[in-house]
Amino acid sequence: MTRPDDIRRVYVTDDVLPRFKDVLKFCAERRIAYHVKTDADLDQIAETVHHDGVLFLAKKQREASLDDVVAWADRLRPDQRSVIVLLENVKNPHNVGAILRVCAHFGVPWVLRAGGTPPLSPAAMRTAEGGAEHSIVVGSGPEGSGDALEATLDALVAKGFALVATSSHATLALGREALPARAVVMFGSEGEGLSERLMRHATDVIAIPGSGALESLNVACAASVVLWELWRGATPQAAAPSKAAPSEAAPAKSTTARVSSSSSKAASSSTSSATAWPSRGPVKTPSAPSADGGSRDAPRGRSGGHRGGTRD
């Protein structure tokens, strides 16, 4: 549990009860109410059938700001790698949720919203499978106003971050050259791609090489590929052993270009560690008031185009 003090109530079905005994014991000790319910009850409470037999009623996270992101970057050690993701006009909540799940897996602490990317919705949080507790979504101010976001990107560049866009038309192929040690990876929707405003800020534009059989990847799939490659470059090979036998990959249809000198130097000067990227650190929330005592209902015996790059 990432925010145990924010739990207000727990609903669980008999089928999954054994898996949550420790959680319910915690609730009983803290006098937090929990209820054993039927699946039909949980369907009504959650207003969806996608609950897997357990629901947590918890305080909403404190909304982080762009200032929080910059302050976090200030605390990085000079040799620390880090990656931030920016989503512009990625409106499908299932894509947003899938990206959050990928970001949490690869240790990305912040996901910046830009353009028409909406705030977190229940659908996105469900798809994220808990990823939204680890990779915090940060808004960029009123929609259509990019000044605060641009100022933040400028501040991150000053702290050694490269601004990386993805495009099928880029000549720099992912996996062919060293990637920046610190990066803000920017993804847009296929229909619009990244705006010209953000593309002008990009210090590197990369393509995801492939067979060429399809024009593009879904944006969540593209995020998985790019973040894995960044993680792989930041983590010793022995840290992620594979049980599968290595196979010879098919040649990729992509050209190669030199990474910008600033990015290459940043990549070569950093040191790898088993924990490749630093965590965000706690985003403090107000202390939770006392909850009611434990109870049960019944006794029991296109980014510069994601055209060809990603697809929303």
Number of C-alpha atoms within 10 A of each C-alpha: 8 9 12 13 19 20 19 20 20 21 23 24 19 13 13 13 16 10 9 12 11 11 15 21 14 14 24 16 11 17 17 21 19 25 18 23 17 14 18 12 15 22 15 10 13 16 10 12 13 13 15 13 21 21 17 14 13 15 14 9 15 11 12 15 16 19 12 15 21 15 11 16 18 13 11 16 9 12 14 17 26 25 24 22 24 21 25 22 21 27 17 14 22 19 21 29 25 23 27 32 27 22 27 21 15 19 23 24 25 27 25 23 23 28 21 13 22 19 14 17 13 13 16 23 20 18 21 24 14 16 22 25 18 21 27 25 23 21 22 21 16 11 13 10 12 16 12 15 18 15 12 17 21 15 16 21 17 10 15 19 26 27 27 23 30 34 27 25 21 21 16 23 25 22 18 14 13 18 25 30 28 26 24 24 25 25 32 33 27 24 16 17 26 27 18 11 10 20 20 11 16 19 18 21 24 25 26 24 19 16 11 11 6 8 14 22 22 19 26 22 17 22 23 18 17 18 21 16 15 25 22 17 18 24 17 15 11 8 12 10 8 9 6 6 6 7 6 6 6 8 9 12 11 20 14 16 13 13 21 14 10 13 22 16 15 19 20 12 12 16 14 19 13 12 14 21 23 18 16 20 9 9 11 9 14 10 8 13 9 12 16 15 14 19 17 14 10 8 7 7 2 28 32 29 27 30 23 22 30 29 25 25
